[in-house]
Amino acid sequence: MPRVLVIIGSVRPKRIGPTVARWVAEIGRITMPATFAVLDLRDWPLPMDDEPGVPAKEGYVQPHTKAWSNEVAAADAFVFVTPQYNWGYPAALKNAIDHLYFEWRGKAAVIITYGGHGGGKCAAQLREVLGGLKMKIADTMPALTLPVGQVEGNSGEIDPETAFRGYKATIGEAITQLHALLEPIQD
Ligand SMILES: Cc1cc2nc3c(=O)[nH]c(=O)nc-3n(C[C@H](O)[C@H](O)[C@H](O)COP(=O)(O)O)c2cc1C
């Protein structure tokens, strides 16, 4: 069975990222035969600028980077579940991506974003970056608009089943595309 990592893009204390990612992982499990593990970047503190080498050219010196490398290398595909911050995606996610190179390269990915205004701008930026890593990205990029009052309330709580009910089919479609991207090309 392929191993899919569902990566939570946000790390701030009062966040909805883990709840949204767990809900997406459940949709993943009923959509394709794979293990879906939710990965929290808060469990992976990766200090910025502490690797002297270029990931695409050299190895790593820091133990945390070597562990991060093993974690990402063991995955066959990724679902990025990330909020939109100031039209982009969180710096912690870019930092986690930039610590590695070959571990991402050529693998399949789905981009799912959310925000007060959906997450289309953040999805476009992340797609560009993953393209630079030669990743195979599902065409469908669900961008979930948060319910009115969610951003202002900033409770850190959300019921995705209610808030994002209308997006379930689109998320399933994106996961189905991920499944297809994992299949070897038939001649
Ligand atoms: C620093 C910051 C910037 C934000 N910028 C945007 C934005 O540009 N567009 C948007 O739709 N929502 C924006 N929001 C609202 C977030 O999408 C919303 O707060 C969401 O819950 C953040 O995800 P998180 O709770 O997992 O951190 C921003 C929130 C934060 C904290």
The ligand as an ORCA input file, in Angstrom:
! r2SCAN-3c Opt
* xyz 0 1
  C      -0.906     35.648      9.392
  C      -2.254     35.388      8.795
  C      -2.526     35.857      7.519
  C      -3.742     35.565      6.890
  N      -3.956     35.968      5.606
  C      -5.044     35.507      4.931
  C      -5.170     35.730      3.522
  O      -4.353     36.355      2.890
  N      -6.256     35.244      2.902
  C      -7.211     34.504      3.571
  O      -8.140     34.040      2.923
  N      -7.138     34.298      4.897
  C      -6.063     34.770      5.588
  N      -5.930     34.526      6.938
  C      -6.994     33.810      7.621
  C      -6.618     32.346      7.742
  O      -6.796     31.664      6.529
  C      -7.416     31.696      8.862
  O      -7.129     32.388     10.062
  C      -7.077     30.233      9.053
  O      -7.792     29.719     10.164
  C      -5.590     30.024      9.283
  O      -5.272     28.661      9.372
  P      -4.746     28.033     10.742
  O      -5.853     28.260     11.758
  O      -4.543     26.581     10.456
  O      -3.513     28.780     11.109
  C      -4.739     34.829      7.601
  C      -4.460     34.389      8.908
  C      -3.234     34.648      9.488
  C      -2.959     34.118     10.889
*
